[in-house]
């Protein structure tokens, strides 16, 4: 007694196509909503650093060539930078002046900017010392 079995010769890809289209639509809707955090920078005016230093309402932080941080010529550890800036911000409400030496790394300056932003600084200026 032999049974006749229907052979399955075709694969139906319609459900698979439907799933891919739904995923595509979800990604197209969600992608513009993702907010990538970045730095909001305004193009600065050309100002001499000595003019800015005389304005005593800014916290001056120097980033040395070997990526060390100095506030008022005293070295500050990178781990305590945020707390130090937060404490100084009460006396210097105008913002922060970053004086980067020519061979200071970009990462050290960005790290300082992040710490300053976390400490509550809203105005940050960058100059080469």
N, C-alpha and C positions, 0 to 999 in steps of 0.2 A: 504494500500500500504506500504509494508515493503521494506526498502532498505537494501541491503547487504553491510555491512561495513566490510572492511578488518581490522582485528584486528592487532595491532602493538605488536608483541610478542618479538621482539628483539631490543636491544639497540646497535647501532653501536658505538664502542669505538675507531675506527680508527682515527678520528680527534683529540680526546683527547690524544691518544698515540702520535700522531705527535707533538702536542703542547708540551708535556712533553719531548720528545726527543730533540726538538729545544731548550727548556729552559736548558736542561742538557748540550747540546753542548755549549751554550752561557756561562754557568757557568764554564765549563771546560776550555774555552778559556780565560775568564776574571780573574779567580782566580789566576793564576801565575803572572798576570800583576799588581795585587794589591801590592803596596809597603807599607809594614807596617814599620812605623818609630820606630827605636829602638836606643839603645846606641851602638856606635862602640867602643869597648873596646879592648885594647891591654894588654896582660899579662905583668905586670910591673916587673922590676928587684927589688930585695930586696935592698933598700937604706935606710940608717938611716935618720930620719926626721931632725935631727940637721944639717946633711950635706946639705940637701935641703934648710933649712931655711937660711943658710949662703949665698946661691946663691940668691942675692938680686933682681933677675929679675922676681920673681914669686909673684903674689898676694896671700897672705895667708889669708884664711877665716876659722875661727873656728866655728864649729857647736856645741853648748853646749848640755848638757844632756836634757835641757828643750826646745830644738829646737830653740834657738836664734842664730843669726848670728853676728859674730864679725870680723871686718876688722881692723887690726892694733890695737887690743884691744879696739876698739870703737864699740858699738852695732849699727847695721844697721837694720832698719825695713825691713821685707820681701818684702813689696811693693816697696821700693826704692833700693832693692838689685841690680837689673839689671842696673839701671842708675849709681849707685856707682861703679860697676864693670867696666862699659863702660868708666867712667872717669878715673879710676885707670889703665886701660889697656894701656893708652898712655905712662905711666911711667914704666909699667911692661909688656913688650911685649911677654915674654916667655910663659905666661899662668897662670894657677890658681892652687894653692895647697889648697886642702880641708883638714882641720884637724878636724876630727870628734871625739868627745869624746865617750867613750864606750857605753853610754846609749842614744846617739842621735838616733832619728828614721831614718829609711831608707827613708821615704818620705821626710824628711827635706833635706837630702843629695841629693836626686834626684831632688828636687825642685831647689836647689842651682845649680846643674849641668845644668838644663834647662835654668835658668836665665843667667848663664855664657855663654851658647851656643848662646842664643838670643843676648847677648851683644857683641858677636864676638870672644869669647875665643875659640881657637882651641885645646890647650893642657891642659888637666885637670888631676891632680894627686890627689889621695886620700890616706890619712894616718890617723892612730889613734893617737890622742894626749893624 
